[in-house]
């Protein structure tokens, strides 16, 4: 068995408005913003030690049919409907139908900048 080269520490999302996106994900995950710069905002690490950061890219374009999904985040929830109410209230958009998931339903959403993520049970 080989030894890991490193440890995942940060997932970085490119976007046009890092502050707004950091506030969205911070509210969704109940994590405070710990770094605020013009082009970089970062959340405190979650329970697993990984943090989310948001990097300003002036010509950022969200994934689309011609630019397929490149990365997404799964958020584990106990109650899909209650979690959906929260994320929609924060500005997310539902993408597609709820999938039954063999007894563990899930659904795809997009954050306010268009990055896909899933709520999974």
ZIKA-V732493 format. One record per residue. N is the residue number from 1. RES is the residue in one small letter. PHI is phi in whole degrees, 0 to 359 (999 if undefined). PSI is psi in radians with two decimals (999 if undefined). Layout:
n & res & phi & psi
N & RES & PHI & PSI
N & RES & PHI & PSI
//
This chain:
n & res & phi & psi
1 & x & 999 & 2.33
2 & x & 275 & 2.71
3 & x & 272 & 2.46
4 & x & 298 & 2.48
5 & x & 283 & -0.56
6 & x & 199 & -3.04
7 & x & 234 & 2.33
8 & x & 300 & 2.15
9 & x & 242 & -0.58
10 & x & 214 & 2.39
11 & x & 253 & 2.16
12 & x & 251 & 2.24
13 & x & 251 & 2.16
14 & x & 286 & 2.54
15 & x & 194 & 2.97
16 & x & 275 & -0.54
17 & x & 231 & 1.45
18 & x & 298 & -0.61
19 & x & 296 & -0.81
20 & x & 296 & -0.70
21 & x & 290 & -0.65
22 & x & 297 & -0.71
23 & x & 296 & -0.72
24 & x & 301 & -0.97
25 & x & 291 & -0.59
26 & x & 297 & -0.74
27 & x & 292 & -0.71
28 & x & 297 & -0.72
29 & x & 259 & 0.00
30 & x & 55 & 0.87
31 & x & 236 & 2.37
32 & x & 282 & 2.67
33 & x & 284 & 2.23
34 & x & 248 & -0.20
35 & x & 217 & 2.24
36 & x & 228 & 1.98
37 & x & 229 & 2.97
38 & x & 304 & -0.71
39 & x & 244 & 0.20
40 & x & 206 & 2.11
41 & x & 236 & 2.51
42 & x & 220 & 2.47
43 & x & 270 & 2.75
44 & x & 298 & 2.62
45 & x & 298 & 2.53
46 & x & 280 & -3.06
47 & x & 304 & -0.51
48 & x & 275 & -0.02
49 & x & 90 & -0.01
50 & x & 262 & 2.40
51 & x & 246 & 2.79
52 & x & 255 & 2.40
53 & x & 231 & 2.76
54 & x & 227 & 2.08
55 & x & 248 & 2.25
56 & x & 287 & 2.21
57 & x & 229 & 1.93
58 & x & 304 & -0.63
59 & x & 256 & 0.45
60 & x & 300 & 2.39
61 & x & 229 & 2.27
62 & x & 294 & 2.83
63 & x & 303 & 2.61
64 & x & 209 & -2.98
65 & x & 300 & -0.68
66 & x & 275 & -0.33
67 & x & 236 & 1.48
68 & x & 297 & 2.88
69 & x & 311 & 2.32
70 & x & 249 & -0.42
71 & x & 197 & 2.53
72 & x & 213 & 2.85
73 & x & 243 & 2.33
74 & x & 263 & 2.27
75 & x & 247 & 2.02
76 & x & 280 & 2.28
77 & x & 227 & 2.75
78 & x & 274 & -0.64
79 & x & 231 & 1.85
80 & x & 299 & -0.77
81 & x & 295 & -0.77
82 & x & 296 & -0.72
83 & x & 294 & -0.68
84 & x & 299 & -0.74
85 & x & 303 & -0.72
86 & x & 293 & -0.89
87 & x & 294 & -0.64
88 & x & 294 & -0.67
89 & x & 295 & -0.47
90 & x & 276 & -0.14
91 & x & 113 & 0.09
92 & x & 286 & 2.86
93 & x & 235 & 2.40
94 & x & 286 & 2.42
95 & x & 237 & 1.83
96 & x & 88 & -3.11
97 & x & 272 & 2.93
98 & x & 287 & 2.30
99 & x & 263 & 2.36
100 & x & 295 & -0.51
101 & x & 56 & 0.64
102 & x & 51 & 0.82
103 & x & 94 & -0.13
104 & x & 237 & 1.44
105 & x & 298 & 2.67
106 & x & 210 & 2.82
107 & x & 212 & 2.55
108 & x & 269 & 2.44
109 & x & 228 & 2.97
110 & x & 233 & 2.38
111 & x & 287 & 3.06
112 & x & 301 & -0.36
113 & x & 264 & 0.04
114 & x & 96 & 0.03
115 & x & 287 & 2.29
116 & x & 284 & 2.55
117 & x & 209 & 2.80
118 & x & 240 & 2.48
119 & x & 263 & 2.18
120 & x & 234 & 2.56
121 & x & 253 & 999
//
